[in-house]
Amino acid sequence: MVSTPRAISSAVSLTVASNDVMSPPATSRQRGGWVSGQRLRTVAAGLFARNQPSESPTPTRTVLLLVTSDNGLSQRAALVLREAGHRVRTAVVSDAESALVATAPDDFDLIICPYLKVYIPEEIWRRWTTIIIHPGPPGDRGPSSLDWAIADGESTWGVTALQAREELDGGPVWAWRTFDLCAGAPKSAVYNDAVTAAAVECILEVVDRFGTPDFVPLTSESVPRPVASATTRPVMKQADRAFSWSQDAPSIVRAINAADGFPGVNTELGLDRVFVYDAHLDAHVDADPGTILEYHHEAIRVATGAGTVWIGQARPEGPAGFKLPATAVVRPGTFVPQVQDSRYPGIDYHRDGDIGYLSFRSYNGAMSTAQCRRLADRLRWAIELDTKVLVLTGDYGGFSNGIHLNVIEAAADQAGEAWSNIKAINAVANQIVNCVDQVLVAAFTGNAGAGGVMLPLGADVVAARDGVVLNPHYATMGLFGSELHTYTLPVRVGEYQARRLLSECQPISIGQARQIGLVDAIGPRDPMLFESWLNKIATDLLVGDRRKAMLEKKRSRLALDPVAPYEQRELEEMKSDMFGDRNGFAEKRRKFVRKL
């Protein structure tokens, strides 16, 4: 039952969908000239492929998703189920009582728990079929499954869909998938990618099997064990995660990777004890283990017994602490030099003939003022080169979520920092919109939200990996939003659809985004296959007149309808949100950052 990728068309030349899906008739203004939602799609017609959904023979089901929080996995599960024709309701629950309240309407056929940290009351699982999605292969039990797998260096791991019973993770097994556990990958990246993909496959299989007369789930004793080491393991505590800086760097990075996202590893660094995250290897330097050697922007390089480790993020001890760039938390106690080059991942550029490739990485998708300024500078530099096509990509663990709410929350002048951040990220958006000498291809390599969705929409071509989830809205954080979205979004999807996305504040699948014109093409989920596919997209743009037509179209719109007034209006609105706090941005941000 090893997971296999779904079929992906290898073609790169099909008609791009119209933006009229789910929209009312266009106004005369929308139909005229460059304002038309066909702007990019008309010139790019014949370039991109789209798989047609197949009819599912599975009867329509009503599924209740019980979750601790509506994270990327549960959002993707809901979207995939709806696209398969099922009805879905998601309920966020915090304890047994709220779970009982969520199930009281009895308006569902089946309960699935993609991400749930509370125990399911017996009254629920005895009455309704209740499936737990466990991030471990058959035979694995315990709440720290993925942590132990990474810490122990497992090469293969999995996901199991099992029926809730009194014994934790001991119920009958409905489905499972296994996957290669990439060495060196942090827990958050594994969860957001491999675990999520495997879990969605399991969920679809469960719904398909539900109600099938001849299907009988396997008992925990009879189910095959695809991972021989799978066993019952306890909660991983800080004592289990602890390391010494005198250990070798790979062991330290593995320990931090196993705690990435949450809870981090508590250690002494500089003058304080802190929780550390976002660890990366570097070469050995002769220095006492634990010595802070140098900074690279906001990351810290630390000496170990063998090798060195870059720490990108840290969290102070205590209940009030939250994650920040490492230099904002760690006090070195002595002078530490700042270096411009390092192996800490940030912004990378390489060139292949007439194509330039610029990639950026932002931890958890949060882009601080300093990060945005560096990206804008590097983007400006890349645009000025003599390449003909520029490809912009983010991190596979997540593309971007816009401005850095944690850094803003930690600032002495929170409104001032928010204002600086939005202007800095707008500088990136301006580089994209005003790029008229190269065709710019931007790719959603991972999930994106808020300003991170809007940021690349000014590109000539917007591509995405299969399975990506987008949250194209700002209002849940009390913001009007910027990133030039009033200039780019309506042209891509139409004015009606733009208003709908911004007001309804719902996630959309990348298939839906493709259908309405938010993105132009969807590539393979596998990162290596996606990069090859993206290279083919860029290479094809060098042939014929498509590139010239795209650039002429862009120059024409910028001449007739400059972007500056749109940005000015957005910033006026954001000023009211950030300084006037008219929609509760300060409190919403505080609750989000401090997980209240």
N, C-alpha and C positions, 0 to 999 in steps of 0.2 A: 504494500500500500504506500510505496514511496511516491511523494508528490511529483507530478510531471507538469511542465508548463502547458497552459492552454495554447491552442493553435494561434499563431500570429502570422498574418499575411506578410509575405516578403515583398509584396509589390509596393512601389512608391509613386504610383501615378493613377490616382482616382479622383473624381470630382469632390471638392470640398463642400460640406453641407451648408445650406442656407441658414441665415440667422433668424428666419421667420418662424421657426418652431416655437410653439407656445407663446406667440406674440400676436397682438392685434394688427389690423392692417396698417401699413406704414403711412405716415403723413407725407404731404408733398415735400416738406423740408427733408425728411428722411430719405425720400426717393431721389433727391437732387444731388448730383455731383459727388464730391468726396464724402459727403455726410452719410452716404449709403453704407449700410452694414456689409455691403459686398466689397468694400475697399480692398482689403488684402486678399480676400477669398477669390475675387474675380481674376486678379493678376496671377494668383498662385494656383488657379484651377488646373487640374491635370497633374499636380505634383505630389499630393499626399493621399495615403491609403486609409481606409476606415473599414473595420470588420463589421459586417451586418449581424446584429444579434439573432440567434437562432431561437425558434419557438421551444419552450420548455414543456415536456410532457407531464411535469410534476403538477398535481392539483394545487390550486391556490390555497395557501395557508395563511393564518394570522399568527404572527410570531411576536411574543413579548420578550424584549431584551432587557434583562436586569443587569445593571452595571453600577459600580462604585463611582465612576465618572465616565462621561461620554467621550472616550479618547479616540485616537486614530483608528484603532482596531474596531471598536463598536460602531463608529461612524461608517467605516468601509463595509462592515457586515450588513448594516441596515441598508446602505445604498445598493449593494450587490443583491440582497434579497428582494428589494423593490424592483430592481431591473429584471429579476427573474419572474416577476409577476405576483409576488407575495405582499401581504400587508404587514406592516411593522410598527410597533410602538416601543419606544425606548423609555425606561423608567430608571432614574438615578436614585439609588437607595443607600442608606447609611447604617441600617441595623435591621433586625428581624421585624420590628414593628412597621417600619416603612416598606419593607418587602411585602408584608401582608396587605398594607394599604394599596400598594401598586397592583397586586393581583386581585383585589376585591371586585373590580368591574367584570371579571370573568369574560373578557371580550377577545380571547385568544385561544389558539389550539395547542400551542407549544411554548415553553419557556426556554430560552437560551441565555447563558451568562457568559459573554465574551471576556469580561473583565470585572470580576466581583471578589471583594475581599471579606465579605460578611458571610456568616453561615446561613444557609437556606433553612427556614423553619420546616419541621416535619409536616405541618399542615399543608405546606405548599407542594413539596415533592411527592407526597403520597397522593395528592389529588390530581396534579398535572405532571405530565412528562417534563422533567427539568434537566437540561443538559448543561454541564459545566465544561468550559473550554480551558483545559489545563496546559500550560506551556512546558510540557515535558512528554516524552514518549510513553507508551504503555509500560506499566511497571514502576514508573516514577511517581512519587508522592511527596507532598510537602509544599509549603508556601514560598520556598526560595529556590525553586527548581532551576531557573535559568542562571541564577547567581552561582549555584554549585557547578553547573555544567561548564560555565566559563572559567571559574576558579580551578576546576580540575582538568582543564584542557581537553574536554571532550571534542572529538572531531565530527560526530554526528549527534544530532538532537532531534526533537520532534514536538508535536502537539497532539493531544488526545481529547476527543469529545466523549465524555462519560456521563452517565446518568447519576443525578444526585442521590445519595444514600446517607445513612447516619455516619458511616465511616468515611472520613475525609479522603477524597480521591480514590475511593474503593469501589465505586459503582460499576455497573455494566458498561462496556465500551461500545460506542456506536460508530466511531470512525477515528482514524489517526493518520498522520503524515510525518515523514521524517525529512530532514534537510541537512546539508553540510553546514557545520558551525565554523564560520570563517575565523581562523586564528587571528588574534589581535583586534577583533571587532568588539566594541563596547556593548554592554547590555542593552542600552536604549536603541542602538542601531539594529541589533539582532531582533529585538522585539518589534520595532517599527517596520522591518522588512521581512525577514524569513518567517518569524513567528506569525505575523499578521497574514502573510500570504497562505501559510499552511492552515491557520485557523479558519480563514474564509473558505478554503476548500473543504475543511471538515464540516463547517456550518451548512454549506450547500448540500453536502452528502447526508447530513442528519435530516434536513428538511425533506430531501428526496425520499429518504427511507421511512420517515414518519408516516404511520398509517398503512404501510405496506404489510399485508397480512402475513406473508411468510418470512418477514425479517425478525430475527431474534438477536439482540445485542450479545456480544461475547462477555462472559464473566471475567473478572480480573485475573482469575486463576488460569483460564483457558486462552486468553488473548496472546498472540505471538509477542515476543520481546525483540524488536528490531535493534534495540540498543542494550547490549548485554549488561552494562553497568547500571542501568536504571534501577533505582531502589527507593525506599522510604528515607527521606532526609529531613532533619529538623530545620527550624528557622535559622538562617545564617545570621549570627550576631556579630557585633564589632570585634569580639575576641577572635572569631573565625576569620575575619577579614584583615586583621592587624598584620602589618609588615614592619620591617626595620629597613632604614635607608642603607644599611650595610649589605642587604641582599642584592642580588643581581637585578639589573633594570627590567629584563623581561618578566621576572616574577612579580615585581612591584606593579608593572603596567597591567599584568593579568589580574592582580588583586583589585586594582582600581577599576578596571573594565567590568569586573563582576559586580561592582557597586555603582556603576555609572547611572546617572539619572536620579536614582534614590537607592540607598541613603548616603552614598559616598563612604570614604574610609577616613576614620579619625586618626590623625597623626600629628606629630610635632614638626612644625616648619617655620623657620625664622624664630620669632619671639613668642609664637602662640601655638596652641593646639587648634587645628582646623580640620574640616572635612574636605577631602580633595577629590577632583573629578577630571575628566578630559586629559588622559595621560598619553604621552607619545615618546617613543624611544629616540635616543641620540647616542653619539659616540662617547667613549669613555674619556674622562678628564681626571687627572691626578689631583684629587682634593678629598678632604674628609667627607665621608658619607653624610648627607643631609645639608651640605653647604649649598647655599643659593649662589649659583655661578653667574647668571646673567638674565636679563629680561629680553624678550622679543615682543614688542608692543605690550599686550597685557598678560602674556604668558611668562612662566618662571621655569628656568632650567636648574635642576637639582642633581648634585653628585650622588652616586650610589656606590655599592661595593664593586660593581662591574657595569660600566655604561653610565649613561645619564638619562634623566626623565624630564620631559617638559610637562608642567602642570598648567592647564589652561583655565580651570575654574576652581573656586574654593568657597567654602561656607563657614562662617564663624560658628563656634560652639554656642549653645543656648537656644531656647525656643524662638527667639526673635530673629535669629540669623536666617539669611536666605542666600542662594547661590549668586556669585558675582565673578567677573573676571579676576584671576588670581592676584594680580597686583593691587586690586582694590581691597583685598582682605589680608594678605600676608605681609607682615612687617619684618623685613630682613635683619634689622639691627645693625647693618653696616652698609657701606656703599656697594651698589650692584650696577655694573655697566649695562647699557642698553645696546643691543646689536640689531642690525638691519636684516641680516640673513640668518635663517635657521631651518631646522627640519620640522618645526612646529607648523602644522598645516594652516594656511590662510588663503592667500590669493596666488594663483599660479597661471602662467601664460606659456604656451608653446605655439610654434608655427609649423604648418605643413604646406609648403608652397604658397598658394594664394589664399589659404584659409588660416585664420588665427583662432586659437582656442583659449578663452579666459574663464577660469573657474574660481569660485569663491566658496568659503566655508564659514558659516556662523553657527556657533554651538546652540543647539535647540532652536535654530532658526531666528534667534534674536540678534538684531544688528544695531550696535551702539553707534553713537555719533562718530567716534574715532574709526570704527570699522567702515562705516559708510563713506567717510572722507577718503580713506585709503582706496576703497573700491572705485569711487568716482575718479580719483586721480589715475588709477591704473587703467580704467576703462577709457578715459580721455587719451591716454598714451597709446593704447591698443588701436583706437579708432584712427589716430593720426598716422599709423603705419600704412605701408602700401599694399596690404592685403585687400582682397576683394570681398571676402565673406568673413564675418566675425561671429563665433559661436560662444554664447554665454551660458554657463551651467553653474548650478549650486551643488550642494552636498547630497549624497544619496540617502543619508539619514533624515533629511528634511531640507527643502529649498530655502524658504524664508518665511518668517511670521511678522516681518516689519520691524518697527522700532523696538528698542531694548527696554522693556518695562521694568526689569530688575534694576538696571543701572539708573533709570529715572527715579525709581522708588528710593534708592540709596542716596540720591543727590541732596545736598544741602538746599539747593534751589530746584525743587522738582519741576515746576512749571518751566523754568528757564532751560533745564536739561531736556525736557520733552520738546521744547521749541527748537533747540539746537539739533536734536535728533531728527525731527521731521524735515528740517531744512537740509540736513546732510543726506538723508535718504532721497529727498527730492532731487538733489544734485546728481545722484545715480540715475534716477528716472529721466532727468533732462538729457543726460548723455545718450541714453537709449533712444528717446524720441527724436533728438536732433542729429542722430547719426545718418548723414545723407551721402556719404562717400563710400560706404560699404553696406552690403546687406547684412543685417543683424539677425541672427537666429538665437532665440532664447529658449531654454529648455527647463521645464519643471522636472528636476531629477528626483524630487521627493515631495512630500506633502507641503502645502503652503496655506497661510492664513492672512487675512486682513491686508496690510500693505504689501506683504510678500506675494500675494496673488496679483496685485495691481502693478507692482514694480516692473515686470518685463513686458507688459501688454503693449508698449509702444514699439516693440521689435517688429520687424517685417514678417518674421515667421515665429510663431510660438508653438513649441512642441512639448511633449510630456511623456513620461514613462507610464506604461499601463499600470493601473491600480492606484495611482496617485489620488488623494482626496484634497479638494480645495474648499476653503471657507472664505468666500469673496465678500466680506462685510466687515464693518467697523463698529456698528452701533452697540453691540454687547459690551464694548469697552468704553462707551460714552463718547465716541469720537465721530466727527464728520468724515475724516479720512482725507488723505492727500495722495502722494505718489502719482499725481497727474491723472488720477482715475476718471475725472470728469471729462478729460480730453480723449482718453484712449478707450475706456470701457464701452460707452454708447456706440462708438464706431464699430466695435467688434460684435456686439450682441444686440444692438438696437436700444433705443431709449427706454422702451417699456421693460425689456428684460433686465437692463441695467438697474432700473429702480427696484425691480422685484428682487434681484440678488442682494441689493444693499439693504432692503427693508425686511425681508423675510429671515435673514440671518441663519440660513441653513447650509450645511455642507452639500457639495455636489461632487459626483464622481467625475473622473476624467472623461468618461464616455458622454455624460451629460454636457460637460464643458465643450467637448468636440461637437456635439450636436447643435449647440446654440452659437458656436463660433468663437467662444472664448479662447480655445486653442485650435490649432490647424491640423495637427497630426499627432498620433499616438504610436509610440514605439514599444519595443519589448520591455518586459519588467526586469529581466536580467541585466545588470549594469554593463557587462562586457558586450552583450548583444545590442544594448541600447546605444552604446558609444559607436559601434560599427554602423548602426542604422542612422545615427545622427550625422556621422561623417558622410554617409551616402546622400543625405538631404543637402548638406553643405556643398558637396561635390557637384550635385546636379544643378545647383544654382549658378555654377560657373559656366554652364552650357546654354547657348541660345540667348534670347533677349529677355528672359524673365527678370534677371537681376536689374537690368537697365529700366525695365518697366516699373519694378517696385520702387526704385530710387526716384524716378520721375514722379510717381504718384505721391511719394512722401514729401518731396520738395514742393510740389504743387499745393498740398494741403497746408504745409507750414507757411507758405507765402500768403495763401488766402485766409488762413485762420491760425495765427500764431498761438503758441502754447502759453505764453506769459500771462494773459488775462485769466486763463483757467487756473493756473497755479496761484495767482494772486487771490482769486476768490476762495480757493481751497484753504489757503493760509489764513485768510480772514476768519473763516469758519473754525479752523483749528485753534486760532488764538482765543476765540470765545470758549472753546472746550478746554484748553490747557490753562489759560490764565483766569478765565471767568468760571470754569468748572460748571457750565450750564447743564451738562448731562451726567454729572457724577463721575467723571473720569478719575478723579483722585481716589474716591472710595472703591470704585470697581477695580482700579489698578492695585490698590492696597490688598484687597481680598484675593485677587488673582496671584499676586507675588507671594503673599504670606500664607496662601492656601487656607483661607478662613472660610 
